[in-house]
Every structure is written in structure tokens, then in C-alpha cells.
Amino acid sequence: MPDLISSPQNPRIKNLLRLQQKSSERREQGLTIIEGLRELTIARAAGVAVATLFVCPELAGPARLTELRALAAGTATEWIEVSKPVFEKVAYREGSDGVLALAQPPRHTLAGLQLPAAPLLLVLEAVEKPGNLGAILRTADAARADAVIICDPRTDLYNPNAIRSSIGCIFTVPTVATTRQELLSWCEQHGIRTYAAALTDHARPYTQYDFRGPTAFVMGTEADGLTPELMQACTETIIIPMGGYIDSLNVSTATAILTFEAVRQRG
């Protein structure tokens, strides 16, 4: 049996905390943190390589330990056991199940995307809240969108909180970080129509459009919306009609409405 780490001053635990807190450390080490057996199982099914497993036997329990050993079987994954007080120090959510992994996140590019003839894409400009990114990735997974593309991101795509809020769906949907100009050039090259969701005088309700062809929904931040440069460069500008006092929805909710309309049209 492996030795149990019982001190928070252990170098492995200190490094784990650095990875959790600093995106620069995650980039430099080429690692991200996945907490939870469910998320880890999804990541492994998507082919994500797991470098190290930190396991608290007391929190995980016999059944989870059996599942974890099955996940790690035949791989080079390092297995490290930690005490409950140490695990609770490194866990970033309440009620953790005693499972935390260091994994090598996939790095997708626009050029490397394998797309069908009429792809359905979700584009987010300058996304900054991991929770919104995670919710949109869950929508993308549920709708079987072909990719999520982030223009000029303000958050690490593999921020542990984004992984948590996506329930691991960041590993099931190709997710690409790029620039506005690269996106627009790539969409034009592939004949993809871009639909900017924005409140403008010339925007038309989304129900008036046919989304069965190559489609990219382009969404801005909740605070500022889309930049004028990206909005003006899109093929069309669309709105979700509002019947109450407010004039907009949470960006993840708006994205879900548009995405599932496209799914409905495609049968």
C-alpha cells in the first residue's frame, strides 16, 4: 500500500495548491485539476491522460476506490493517498468524494477540428466567468454541438471551476481558444454563417432564421455584450424576444435557447 500524506506542507500538496490557484502554473506544467469521480470518468472516457491521482480513502470509500483502480488500470497514472484533513485543504468544493486528479488537458485548434458538412458551433467572446463557460459546455454536450470556440478568453479554459461547472463536458466537446480575426477568417473559409446575439435596432428574432446550414452562434459577455468589431463582422444579428421588463437573459440561458432551436430545426 502507498504511504499516506498527512502533512499539508508536503511538496506534492504545495504544488497541488499552486496548480489550483494559478493559471500560470497550470500552463507551465501542462496540467489541470479534475475533482470528483464523475468528472474524472468522463475525462478518461474522452481520452484525457491522467498523470496523478490524489485519493482520500476515508472520503472515497470502498466502492469508489474500486472504480478508481479500474480507471487507472493499465495506465501510468501515479496513485497518492492523503489524509482527510489534507484532502479537505486541497479540495475546492464542499462534500468532495475524495478524488482529485492531475491531468493533461487537450489542446484543440481551429485547423484541427473535424467538422461535418453543416457544423453547429458555439462562439463566446472574452468569456471571463468559469461558471458561464461550464454551463455553456453542458449545453454543447447535450445538443451535440461540434465545437465551442472562445475568442480572446479572459479565463483559463481548464480552470478547475470551469471543469466542475461543466461536469467534465469540457472534455467531451472540442473547445478552442483563438482570436477574433482568426475566427472570422476561418468561418469565411469554411462557409459558416455567424449569428451575433445582440440588442441592436436591426436585429431580427432568432425564430425567423434557418439554422440547418453551417451555423455559429456568437455570444458576448453579460456585462458588455459583443464588441462592435465582432458584431459588425457577423453574417446576421439576432435577438431572443423579451415579453417582460428585462431586455436580456443570462448568457448560458440565451445560448441554450438558440442552440436547441438549431437542434429542433435539424430534426
Secondary structure, 3 states (H helix, E strand, C coil): CCCEECCCCCHHHHHHHHHHHCHHHHHHHCCEEEECHHHHHHHHHCCCEEEEEEECHHHHHHHHHHHHHHHHCCCCCEEEEECHHHHHHHCCCCCCCCEEEEEECCCECCCCCCCCCCCEEEEEECCCCHHHHHHHHHHHHHHCCCEEEEECCCCCCCCHHHHHHCCCHHHCCCEEEECHHHHHHHHHHCCCEEEEECCCCCCEEHHHCCCCCCEEEEECECCCECCHHHHHHCCEEEECCCCCCCCCCCHHHHHHHHHHHHHHHCC
